[in-house]
Amino acid sequence: MTTSTNGKFDRKPLIAGNWKMNMDHVQGITLLQKLAWTLSDARHDYSRVETAVFPPFTDLRGVQTLVQGDKLKLVYGGQDLSPEDEGAYTGDISGAFLAKLGCAYVLVGHSERRSIHGETDELLNRKVKAAYRNNLTPVLCAGEGLEIRQAGTHVDHTLNQVRAGTVGLTSEQVCELVVAYEPVWAIGTGEVAGPQDAQEMCAAIRAELGELFDADSAAKVRLLYGGSVKAANVAAILRERDVDGVLVGGASLDAAEFANIVRFEKHLLTA
Ligand SMILES: O=C(CO)COP(=O)(O)O
């Protein structure tokens, strides 16, 4: 990445697969081997796009062994982390443990954690800070539900989540930040937000981060769209100026489909 123009082409596209609670550690290795094989078979230029997977915690040790052993050009991360680094927090996973397993990223505040586990903005801000403290890049997830979208307050709602999640960060930290805009009504539903919807929100998030921090740092933040992304719709989404990548759920469980999403540039001409 260069800092010369601070435009879209300075931000490396990030194609991320969130496996959610799918794939045990044996299935996970098979999926990753298939993915690596598919990408290498197509002589994919790994250097142009960053590919990341977010497997369940129990898969991470096996993923680390495979990625390091076979020198795969993939990075990986956890789907969540504790706001604390160690101690009496039964069932929680420390960011320090994720870092030790070679994780580069960690998801923070996925809508399923917000809704099913009642995670608050205040807690998520502590998790974002725990990620930085442990040299993990947080992927802060934000986005509105259907009622909010229908009421037309989706931009305010999402910006509030981003504001709350980034309280107390330094500009240097913000430069590394990844924010995933995932409208809840588009997750796992087959409903995909239009490219213009994704662009509208990503531009608003970048502008807000520019106000909160500074324009140069905001220009470096990578903004992802998530919600029913597939090989057939990824290129149109990634043509948008402020959309720098995608966070893929269901389609990341199919190696061939996910590989086609990673190779989105190939579909750009026809999008
Ligand atoms: O939640 C998502 C990724 O984090 C999106 O899931 P789907 O791609 O299955 O809609």
The ligand as a Gaussian input file, in Angstrom:
#p B3LYP/6-31G(d) Opt

LIG

0 1
 O      -22.681000     -12.716000       7.977000
 C      -22.071000     -12.770000       6.936000
 C      -20.594000     -12.756000       6.928000
 O      -20.078000     -12.408000       8.164000
 C      -22.774000     -12.891000       5.644000
 O      -23.335000     -14.134000       5.556000
 P      -23.940000     -14.659000       4.142000
 O      -22.852000     -14.420000       3.117000
 O      -24.226000     -16.110000       4.379000
 O      -25.133000     -13.812000       3.862000

